[in-house]
Amino acid sequence: MPEFDRNVTTHIITDANAGATLRALGLKSLKEIPEHVPTVKWSWLLSVFGRESILTKDEIETKLGDVWLHAAFSERMDAGYRPRKVASLGLLKGKGKARAEDDRKREETPNQADEYV
């Protein structure tokens, strides 16, 4: 991209220091970069590039979602962070027979929190 456009840019990838990066973007401060735009090192892209054939789609999404691990500047470590989806509560509780056994045990054993309600 020849010019930084905050409405189009999704990521800034750099191994340069903050001053050089800001000059290249035509900005005066890292605070001028929108919070939804992560500023990452090339290692972020290289964590997936060339490995697409051996990584699952979920692994690729996880690696590309870990932008904070590759933050170019500590001041922007949380820029672009998106909370991940977690497994549904049903999956965490178990399925079928195992879940039924857990539910039965829960009914037989009173919960301390229930005693105070």
N, C-alpha and C positions, 0 to 999 in steps of 0.2 A: 504494500500500500504506500503510495508516494507521500501521502499526508495523513496525519493522525486525525481520525474522525470519530469522536466519542459516540456517535449514533450507529456506527457500523462496526467498529473494532470490538472483537470478542475476547482477545487475549493479546498481551504484549510479551514477546519472547526476546530475551536479551541476556547476554553474559557481560555486558558493559556495566560500568559503575553508574550511579544515579545521575551524575552530571551529564555524562555522555548520552545516556538514554533520554533525559529530558531535552537536551539540545536536539537530538534526532526527532523527537516528537513535537518540538516547538512549544514546549511547556516550561514553566518556571519552577514548579513544585510538584512533588509526587501526589499531593492532595488534589491536584487538578484532574487526576485520572479517576474516572468514575469507579465507585466501590464495586460494581458488578464485573469490572474488567480485571482479571488477575494479571499480575506482572511476574512472569516465571522465567527460569533459566532454560537453556536448551535441553538440559537433562530431562525436563518434563516431557518434551516431545520424543526424545530418544528412548524414554522408558517403554515406549510402545512401537515406535517406528522400526520397521524391519522384523518385528516379532508378531505381526498380525496373524500369521498362519499358525503359530503355536499357542496363542492366547485365545481364550474364549471371549465371547462378546462381553460377558460380565467382568472378566479380568481387565479387558481394555477400558471399559467404562470406569472401573475402580481406579486404575492407574491414572487415567485422564482426569478423574474427579479429585485426585489427591494433589490439587494445585498448591496447597500450602506447604507440602513437602519440598517443593521446588521454587518457593518464592524467591524472586531476585533481590528483594529488599525487605528487611525485617519489618519496616513500617507498614508494608502492604501484605503481610503474611495471611491475613484473613480475607483479603479482597477476592471476590469471586467464589467464596465458600458457599456451598449449597448443602444443607443437611441431606444425608442419605436416607433412602427408604430402608426401614428395618423390616425384618420378617414379621408377618402378622402374628398377633397374640395366639391365634389358634395353632400356628406352626410351633411357637415356642412352648405351648402347653403339651403338645404331643397330638397324635392322631389315634383314632380308633380305640383299640383295646387299651393301649398305654394311657391314653387320655381318660378313659372311663375309670381305670384303676386310680389315677391321680385324683380325679373328682371324688371317688368313693373314699379315699384316704383323707381328703380334705374335709369331707362331711363327718367322718369319724373323729377327727382330731380338731378340737376347737381352736380357733385362731385367737391369739392374745388380744389382737385388736378388736375382735368381736366381744370380748369380755368387758370392754370399756364403753361400748356403744349403748 
